[in-house]
Amino acid sequence: MNFLKEFELLQSGLKGGHSFQASIVTNRVANLEICKRPSIFHKDTATFTSLDVHYKEDECRMLAGASNGDINIYTWNINSGTYTTDLKKILGRRPSERMEYKTVQWHTFNCNKFLATDRDREIKIFDVNNDSNAEIKMCFDINISGFNMSSGANKNLIAVARKDPYIHIIDIRSSPTICLSVEASPVAVSSVRWSTKSDEIFAIGSVDGTISLWDFRFPEQSLGGPLKKENSTTAHDGEVDSLRFTNDGLFLVSHGLDNRIHVWNATSGKAFDVDFGAIPSARKPYPVSIDMCYDSKPPVLFVPSRDCIIMYNLFTGDRIKTLMGHTNFVSCCAYRSSSNELFSAGTDQKILLWTPRGHIQMEE
């Protein structure tokens, strides 16, 4: 991209501010490459299963769940768009060999808290300032497939997918309370995701390949029935292991154990005619976690595939680029929109940082 030409168009009024910003983001994302110093993160003796990134003023924190019961938090300060040397691991736990953290997520409204679920049929809420046990535990009698916390204003709701047909909506403002149980599938639910547009809408995926949209204010039935591919009764030919709404909530992206990705209109429920092809992934026991950059033109989808991350055009399915640097299966990735950077992790016991080419590197 010719930056000076783009800037001249902006100054002359021939290009709007939003279009100019999209051009910059598009160029930066297209030029992602592995950070020159990937050793900024310590290697752990475990598989990383889940990542989540959070911003607090000039500080960025990354949450990493691991298969050996560790929950790691890496933090660094960002000043005037540059990186300082403050990068460290501030939290780690290894309480039990049975506690394999499958999903971790920062609390939407409290930057010092986060949620995690493990194989002990519990969802725990931790405080980063308290390095002891979880301050809140929610116990279930059935294994948990996953959970997702709503980003809706003044709402502290999490949707919990268990390995049965039910979705539980839990209010965690004080003592956790199940405020709604929905029989969302005829078989076990495998994934759940709140809409980024509506505080009341969430999507669920099931082990039989079906996907449906729900409004928790009207739990009697799903919105418009199950989402289906053309000439099919299901959305995927196998378990749905990852769901993601676009930033505006207009589209839903699904990933299944059939190694396929589909894009859906979140209003009509219709599938887009987009063919990403077969995408070999890490498979179980670690579900693949996809992410996206929606500020670029075109929007870019990041998909872990075996030992790499593939970048796709969200609306055409065309492969843009393949990020290679891991030495084993990649299970999760997290995109930072503020700096157009990507983190990835998996079974090679490493977390890698991908930065735009020419970007200022982190200093030791």
C-alpha positions as CSV (number, residue, x, y, z in Angstrom):
1,M,0.0,0.0,0.0
2,N,1.2,3.5,-0.8
3,F,0.7,5.2,2.5
4,L,1.5,8.7,1.2
5,K,-1.0,8.4,-1.6
6,E,-3.6,7.2,0.8
7,F,-2.9,10.1,3.1
8,E,-3.1,12.6,0.2
9,L,-6.5,11.2,-0.7
10,L,-7.6,11.6,2.9
11,Q,-6.4,15.2,3.1
12,S,-8.0,16.1,-0.2
13,G,-11.4,14.7,1.0
14,L,-11.4,12.0,-1.7
15,K,-11.2,9.3,1.0
16,G,-13.1,9.3,4.3
17,G,-11.5,8.7,7.6
18,H,-13.1,5.3,8.1
19,S,-11.9,4.2,4.6
20,F,-8.4,5.4,5.4
21,Q,-8.3,3.5,8.6
22,A,-9.6,0.4,6.9
23,S,-6.8,0.7,4.3
24,I,-4.2,0.9,7.1
25,V,-5.6,-2.1,9.0
26,T,-5.8,-4.1,5.8
27,N,-2.2,-3.5,5.0
28,R,-1.0,-4.3,8.5
29,V,-3.0,-7.5,8.8
30,A,-1.9,-8.7,5.3
31,N,1.8,-8.3,6.5
32,L,1.6,-10.2,9.7
33,E,4.7,-12.2,10.4
34,I,6.2,-14.0,13.4
35,C,7.7,-11.7,16.0
36,K,11.5,-11.6,15.8
37,R,11.6,-12.5,19.5
38,P,9.1,-15.2,20.2
39,S,10.9,-16.1,23.5
40,I,9.2,-13.2,25.2
41,F,6.8,-15.9,26.4
42,H,8.0,-18.6,28.7
43,K,7.5,-22.2,27.5
44,D,5.2,-24.2,29.8
45,T,5.1,-28.0,30.1
46,A,1.5,-28.2,28.9
47,T,-0.8,-27.7,26.0
48,F,-2.4,-24.3,25.7
49,T,-6.1,-24.7,25.2
50,S,-7.6,-21.2,25.3
51,L,-6.5,-17.6,25.0
52,D,-8.3,-14.3,25.7
53,V,-6.9,-10.7,25.5
54,H,-8.0,-7.8,27.6
55,Y,-7.2,-4.1,27.6
56,K,-7.0,-1.8,30.6
57,E,-5.9,1.8,29.9
58,D,-2.3,1.5,28.7
59,E,-2.0,-2.2,29.9
60,C,-2.7,-5.3,27.9
61,R,-3.2,-8.7,29.6
62,M,-3.4,-12.1,27.9
63,L,-5.1,-15.0,29.7
64,A,-3.9,-18.5,28.8
65,G,-5.5,-21.7,30.0
66,A,-3.5,-24.9,29.9
67,S,-4.1,-28.7,30.0
68,N,-2.1,-29.2,33.2
69,G,-4.2,-27.0,35.4
70,D,-2.2,-23.8,34.9
71,I,-3.8,-20.5,34.3
72,N,-1.2,-18.0,33.1
73,I,-1.6,-14.2,32.8
74,Y,1.0,-12.3,30.7
75,T,0.9,-8.5,31.0
76,W,2.7,-5.6,29.4
77,N,2.4,-1.8,29.2
78,I,1.8,0.1,26.0
79,N,2.8,3.7,26.0
80,S,2.3,6.0,23.0
81,G,2.0,3.0,20.6
82,T,5.4,1.6,21.7
83,Y,6.2,-1.4,23.9
84,T,8.1,-1.3,27.1
85,T,10.0,-4.0,28.8
86,D,7.2,-4.9,31.3
87,L,6.2,-8.3,30.2
88,K,5.9,-11.1,32.7
89,K,4.0,-14.0,33.9
90,I,2.0,-12.9,37.0
91,L,-0.2,-15.9,37.8
92,G,0.2,-19.6,37.6
93,R,-1.6,-22.5,39.2
94,R,-1.1,-26.3,39.1
95,P,-3.6,-27.5,41.7
96,S,-4.6,-30.8,40.2
97,E,-3.7,-33.1,37.3
98,R,-7.4,-33.4,36.7
99,M,-8.0,-29.7,36.2
100,E,-7.5,-29.2,32.5
101,Y,-8.7,-25.7,31.7
102,K,-10.6,-25.9,28.4
103,T,-12.0,-22.3,28.3
104,V,-10.9,-19.1,29.9
105,Q,-12.4,-15.6,29.5
106,W,-11.9,-12.2,31.1
107,H,-14.9,-10.9,33.0
108,T,-16.6,-8.4,30.8
109,F,-17.1,-5.6,33.4
110,N,-14.4,-6.3,36.0
111,C,-10.9,-6.2,34.6
112,N,-9.4,-7.9,37.7
113,K,-11.6,-11.1,37.3
114,F,-11.8,-13.9,34.9
115,L,-13.7,-17.2,34.4
116,A,-12.5,-20.6,33.6
117,T,-13.9,-24.1,33.2
118,D,-12.1,-27.4,33.7
119,R,-12.7,-31.2,33.6
120,D,-14.1,-31.1,37.2
121,R,-17.5,-30.0,36.0
122,E,-17.0,-26.5,37.5
123,I,-16.9,-22.9,36.3
124,K,-14.6,-20.9,38.5
125,I,-14.3,-17.1,38.9
126,F,-10.8,-15.9,39.9
127,D,-9.5,-12.5,41.1
128,V,-6.0,-11.7,39.7
129,N,-5.2,-9.9,43.0
130,N,-5.8,-13.1,45.0
131,D,-3.4,-15.8,44.2
132,S,-5.2,-18.5,46.2
133,N,-8.3,-20.5,45.2
134,A,-11.1,-19.3,43.0
135,E,-13.5,-17.0,44.9
136,I,-16.6,-18.5,43.3
137,K,-17.2,-22.0,42.1
138,M,-20.3,-23.1,40.1
139,C,-20.6,-26.9,40.2
140,F,-22.6,-29.0,37.7
141,D,-23.5,-32.7,37.6
142,I,-22.6,-33.0,33.9
143,N,-19.4,-32.2,32.1
144,I,-19.2,-28.7,30.6
145,S,-18.6,-28.2,26.9
146,G,-17.9,-24.5,27.2
147,F,-19.3,-21.1,28.3
148,N,-19.4,-17.5,27.1
149,M,-20.0,-14.3,29.0
150,S,-22.3,-11.6,27.5
151,S,-20.9,-8.2,26.7
152,G,-24.2,-6.5,27.1
153,A,-24.4,-3.4,29.1
154,N,-25.3,-3.9,32.8
155,K,-25.6,-7.6,32.2
156,N,-23.5,-10.2,34.0
157,L,-24.8,-13.3,32.3
158,I,-22.9,-16.3,31.2
159,A,-24.3,-19.0,28.9
160,V,-23.1,-22.5,29.8
161,A,-23.1,-25.4,27.4
162,R,-23.1,-28.8,29.1
163,K,-22.8,-32.2,27.5
164,D,-26.5,-32.6,27.5
165,P,-29.4,-30.8,25.5
166,Y,-29.6,-27.8,27.9
167,I,-28.2,-24.3,28.0
168,H,-28.0,-22.6,31.4
169,I,-28.1,-18.8,31.6
170,I,-26.4,-17.8,34.9
171,D,-26.4,-14.3,36.6
172,I,-23.1,-13.8,38.4
173,R,-23.7,-10.3,39.8
174,S,-23.7,-11.6,43.3
175,S,-24.2,-15.2,44.2
176,P,-24.4,-17.1,40.9
177,T,-28.0,-18.0,40.1
178,I,-29.4,-20.0,37.2
179,C,-32.0,-17.7,35.8
180,L,-33.0,-19.8,32.8
181,S,-32.5,-23.3,31.5
182,V,-33.3,-23.9,27.8
183,E,-33.6,-27.3,26.1
184,A,-31.7,-26.0,23.1
185,S,-31.0,-29.3,21.3
186,P,-32.2,-32.9,21.0
187,V,-28.7,-34.0,21.7
188,A,-25.7,-32.7,23.6
189,V,-24.7,-29.0,23.1
190,S,-21.1,-28.5,22.1
191,S,-20.6,-24.7,21.9
192,V,-22.3,-21.4,22.7
193,R,-21.7,-17.8,21.9
194,W,-23.5,-14.5,22.7
195,S,-24.3,-12.1,19.9
196,T,-22.2,-8.9,19.7
197,K,-25.2,-6.9,18.6
198,S,-28.0,-8.0,20.9
199,D,-27.8,-8.6,24.6
200,E,-30.4,-11.2,24.5
201,I,-29.4,-13.3,21.5
202,F,-27.0,-16.3,21.6
203,A,-26.1,-19.1,19.2
204,I,-25.6,-22.8,20.1
205,G,-23.9,-25.6,18.3
206,S,-24.5,-29.3,18.9
207,V,-22.7,-32.6,18.6
208,D,-25.0,-33.6,15.7
209,G,-23.9,-30.6,13.6
210,T,-26.9,-28.4,14.1
211,I,-26.8,-24.6,15.0
212,S,-29.6,-22.5,16.3
213,L,-30.2,-18.9,17.4
214,W,-32.0,-18.2,20.7
215,D,-33.5,-15.1,22.4
216,F,-33.4,-15.9,26.2
217,R,-36.5,-13.6,26.7
218,F,-38.5,-16.1,24.6
219,P,-37.0,-19.5,25.4
220,E,-39.9,-21.6,24.1
221,Q,-38.3,-22.1,20.7
222,S,-35.3,-21.0,18.6
223,L,-35.3,-18.1,16.2
224,G,-36.3,-19.3,12.8
225,G,-35.4,-23.0,13.3
226,P,-32.0,-24.7,12.9
227,L,-29.4,-23.2,10.5
228,K,-28.9,-25.5,7.5
229,K,-26.6,-25.9,4.5
230,E,-28.2,-26.2,1.1
231,N,-29.5,-29.7,0.5
232,S,-28.8,-30.7,4.1
233,T,-30.6,-31.0,7.4
234,T,-27.7,-29.7,9.5
235,A,-25.1,-27.0,9.5
236,H,-22.1,-29.3,9.8
237,D,-21.5,-33.0,9.2
238,G,-20.3,-33.4,12.8
239,E,-19.9,-31.6,16.1
240,V,-19.8,-27.8,16.0
241,D,-16.8,-26.8,18.1
242,S,-16.5,-23.0,17.6
243,L,-18.8,-20.1,17.0
244,R,-18.0,-16.5,16.4
245,F,-20.1,-13.4,15.6
246,T,-18.7,-10.5,13.6
247,N,-18.3,-7.2,15.4
248,D,-21.6,-5.8,14.2
249,G,-23.4,-9.0,15.0
250,L,-24.8,-9.4,11.5
251,F,-22.9,-12.6,10.6
252,L,-22.1,-15.8,12.5
253,V,-19.1,-18.0,11.6
254,S,-19.1,-21.7,12.6
255,H,-16.3,-24.3,12.7
256,G,-17.0,-28.0,13.0
257,L,-15.2,-31.3,13.4
258,D,-16.0,-32.0,9.8
259,N,-13.1,-29.6,9.1
260,R,-15.5,-27.1,7.5
261,I,-16.3,-23.4,8.1
262,H,-19.6,-21.8,7.3
263,V,-20.7,-18.1,7.3
264,W,-24.4,-17.4,8.2
265,N,-26.6,-14.4,8.1
266,A,-27.5,-14.0,11.8
267,T,-30.8,-12.4,10.9
268,S,-32.2,-14.7,8.3
269,G,-30.2,-17.8,9.3
270,K,-29.3,-18.4,5.7
271,A,-25.8,-19.7,4.7
272,F,-23.5,-17.7,2.5
273,D,-22.3,-19.4,-0.6
274,V,-18.7,-19.4,0.6
275,D,-16.4,-22.4,0.2
276,F,-13.3,-22.4,2.4
277,G,-12.5,-26.0,1.5
278,A,-11.5,-28.7,3.9
279,I,-9.4,-27.3,6.8
280,P,-7.5,-30.0,8.7
281,S,-7.4,-29.1,12.4
282,A,-6.1,-30.4,15.8
283,R,-9.3,-32.3,16.5
284,K,-10.3,-33.3,20.0
285,P,-9.7,-33.2,22.9
286,Y,-9.0,-29.5,22.2
287,P,-11.7,-27.6,20.2
288,V,-10.4,-25.2,17.6
289,S,-10.8,-21.5,18.6
290,I,-11.1,-19.1,15.6
291,D,-10.9,-15.3,15.5
292,M,-11.2,-12.5,13.0
293,C,-10.3,-9.0,12.0
294,Y,-13.5,-7.3,10.9
295,D,-12.0,-3.8,10.4
296,S,-10.0,-4.7,7.3
297,K,-11.3,-4.9,3.7
298,P,-12.0,-7.7,3.2
299,P,-12.6,-9.0,6.8
300,V,-10.0,-11.7,7.7
301,L,-10.7,-14.9,9.4
302,F,-7.9,-16.6,11.4
303,V,-8.3,-20.4,11.5
304,P,-5.8,-22.8,13.3
305,S,-5.0,-25.7,11.0
306,R,-2.6,-28.4,12.1
307,D,0.7,-26.6,12.9
308,C,-0.2,-23.2,11.3
309,I,-2.9,-20.5,11.2
310,I,-4.6,-19.8,7.9
311,M,-5.9,-16.4,7.0
312,Y,-9.1,-16.3,4.9
313,N,-11.2,-13.7,3.2
314,L,-14.4,-14.0,5.3
315,F,-16.9,-13.6,2.5
316,T,-15.1,-15.3,-0.4
317,G,-13.3,-18.1,1.4
318,D,-10.1,-17.3,-0.5
319,R,-6.9,-18.1,1.3
320,I,-4.9,-14.9,2.0
321,K,-1.9,-16.1,3.8
322,T,-0.6,-19.0,6.0
323,L,1.2,-18.2,9.2
324,M,3.8,-20.9,10.0
325,G,6.0,-21.0,13.1
326,H,4.5,-23.7,15.4
327,T,6.0,-27.2,15.5
328,N,2.8,-29.0,16.5
329,F,-1.0,-28.6,16.4
330,V,-2.4,-25.1,17.0
331,S,-5.6,-25.1,19.0
332,C,-6.4,-21.4,19.7
333,C,-5.6,-17.8,18.5
334,A,-6.6,-14.3,19.7
335,Y,-6.5,-11.2,17.6
336,R,-5.7,-7.7,19.1
337,S,-7.6,-5.1,17.1
338,S,-5.8,-2.1,18.8
339,S,-2.4,-3.1,17.3
340,N,-3.5,-5.6,14.6
341,E,-1.5,-8.4,16.2
342,L,-2.3,-12.0,16.6
343,F,-1.4,-14.5,19.4
344,S,-1.5,-18.3,18.8
345,A,-0.9,-21.4,21.0
346,G,-1.4,-25.1,21.0
347,T,0.3,-28.4,21.7
348,D,3.9,-27.3,21.1
349,Q,3.9,-25.6,24.5
350,K,4.5,-22.2,23.0
351,I,2.6,-18.9,22.6
352,L,3.6,-17.1,19.5
353,L,3.1,-13.4,18.7
354,W,2.5,-12.3,15.1
355,T,3.1,-8.6,14.3
356,P,2.8,-6.5,11.1
357,R,6.0,-6.4,9.1
358,G,8.2,-3.4,10.2
359,H,6.4,-3.1,13.5
360,I,8.4,-2.1,16.5
361,Q,9.4,-5.3,18.3
362,M,9.2,-5.8,22.1
363,E,12.5,-5.1,23.8
364,E,14.1,-7.2,26.5
